[in-house]
């Protein structure tokens, strides 16, 4: 079966987009460079800030995301993925704007929880203010009979400060330790696993420093991308 071409809506942030692409490359069974998937990437950091858009404190990101999806379809993508958690609040608009499949990071994360952690009931969510306000993960978790464990207001403010430093290119140990402390706070309130609900959290590699099993939606989306790109399902 011939491989499918992946369309990637990226740039939301750019470093996370590159990390996603590296994950796809790493996960693809390949004996040579030619065995890797064809990825068409629309890395557009000029799309208005997604969190500000979701919170209605900045310009809407919808038009920029829709334009990106259409560009990818017109360029020959067989299906589309988007490297941003909060931007999935606009998934309905994206699906209506294209005629090819859209693979949801949120849905794939739910599949991961069901398959790998079927006995876990309390799911921590470390996410931005826009992602939290949109209830993207909370609705999916509650609909599956699971209990979301959320950040306090102080923890959310701390996370947003850490993410601002990460986006500026500061990937040092201080940022990693702050993320690990925020994960530990969720665990202390009962979380059995934690969803890293912002693609930039993984840039400081909290997975290797945590005793708690963590779910990285960006890596999960990369797994789904490889499976669909190679097997078609």
N, C-alpha and C positions, 0 to 999 in steps of 0.2 A: 504494500500500500504506500502511495506517495505521501510525503510529509505535507502538512499544512503550513501556511505562512501566518505568522503571528503579527498582529498589529498591537503596538504598545503605546498607550497614552501615558506619557511620562513628563518629567520636568517639574513635578509638583512638590517634592523636590528632586533636583537633578542627581544628587549623590545616591539617593534611594533607587532611582531608575537604573543607575549603573550597577548597584548591588543586585537588583532584580535580574538584570541581564547576565551578570556573572553567575548567579544561582542557576539560571536556565542552562548556561554553558556547562556548569559543573554537574548538573543532574542528567544531562543528555548522554546516553550511551554512544560513544563515538570512537571509531578507530582512526579517523582522520578529520581534518578541519571540515571536509565536505559533508561529513555526517551530521553536522550541527543544524539546528533549525534556522530557517530564514525568518529573521525578525525585522519588521519595519517599525521604527521608533519615531514617534512624534514627541520629542523632548522639548516642551515649550514652557519655560519658566515665566513667560509673559501672561499666562492665564491668571486672572485675578485670584488673590489669596482665597483658598477654598474655605478655611475656617471663618474668615471675615464674611465671606459670602453666605455661609450657612447661618451665621449669627446675625445676618442682616445689618452689619456694621461696615460693609464695604461693597464694591461692585460685584454683581453676580458673575459667577464663574461658568454658568451654564453655556453661554454662547461659545466661549473658548473651548470647552470640553467637547461640545457637539461638533464644532468645526474640526477639531482634531480627530474625532472618530470618523467623520466623513472623509477626511484626507486619507486616513489609513485604509478605509474601504476602497476608495478610488485608486489607491496605490497598489491594490491587489491582496490585501489581508483577507484571510479566510475566517478569522475570528479575532476578537479584540479583548485585551485585558487593560486594566488601569491600575497604576502603581500609586495608589493613595486610598487610605481607608475612608476618610471623611467625604471624599468626592463621590463615594457610592450613594450618597443621598440623592444624587442626580442620575442614578442608574435608570430609572424609568424614562427620562428624557433621552438618554443615550440610546437605549434600546429602540425607542420610537424613531430615532434619526437614522438608523442603519438597517440594512437587510441581512447582515451576517450576525452570527452569535456573539454575545457578550458574556464573558466568563467572570462571574462575580467573586471578588476576594472575600466578601462576607459569607456567601454561601459555601465556598470552599473551606473556610475556617470552621463553619458548623459541621461540615462533613468530617474534618480532621478531629474535632472533639468527639463526635459520635464513634468514630472508628478507633481512635487511639486512647481515649479516656472515657469509656462508656459508663464507668462507675462514679465518675466525678459529678457532683451536683452543684458545687459552688465555684463559679468561674469568675476570676478577677479580670478586670478590664482597666488597662493602663492606656488612656487615650486623651486626645486633645479636647478642648472645650467644644469645638464644632462637632466632632464625632460623637461626643457624649450627648449634646443637646439634640442631635438628630435621632437618637435612640436606635441607631443602626444595629448595634450588637445586642442591646438590651431586649429589643422586641424579638429577635431571633432566639435568644437564650430562653426567655420566659415562655415563648411558644413551644419550646421543647421540654418544658418542665424543669428548667435549670434556674439557679439563682445568681444574678449578676452581683458581684462584689465590686463596688465603685470607690473611686477616690474621694477623699474629703475635699472641701474647697481649698484648704491650704496645700494639700498634696497636688491638686490640679495646678495651682499657681506655681508650685515648685517645678512641676513637669514642664510647663510652658516656658519657664526660664531656662531650664536645661535644654529644651529643644531649640530655643533661640541661639544658644551657644553652639550646639551641634550644627545648625544650619550655617553658622558663620565659619565653619570649618574646624571648630575646636572639638576634637574627638579624644581628649585626654582622659586620664584616670578619674579625675574629679567628676566628669559627666557620667562615666560608667558607675561610679560609686553612688551617685545620686539616684540613678535609675534602679540600681539594686536595692537601695533603701526604700524606694517607692514600691517596688515589688514586695519586699519584706512586710511593708505596712499592710498591703492587701492580704498577704498570707496570714498575718497576725489576726485579721478580722474574718478568717475562715476560708479564704480562697485556696482551692486545691491545685489549680493551675491558673496561669495569667496570660491573657491575650495581649500581645504587644500591639496596641491599636493605633500606632503611628509608624509609618514605614521607616522613619529616621531613628527610632529607638534602637533598632538592630545594628545601626552603624557603630555603636560602642560595645557591641558583643556582650550583652548581659547574659546570654544563654550559658556561656562557659563559666560564668561566675556565680550562678544561682543553683541552689539545691532543689529549687522548685521546678517542675516541668513547665516550660514556657512554650507558648504557641506564637509563632511569627507568621502573621498573615501574608507577608511579602514572600517568604520562603514557601509557604503553602500554595500561594498562587503560582509560583515558579514550578512546583511539582505538577500542578494541574495543567499548566501550559505545556510542559514536556509531554505529559500523557496524551493530551488532545492533539498536540502537534505531530506526534509520532504515530499514535494508534488511532486517532480520529474519534476517541471517546474517553 
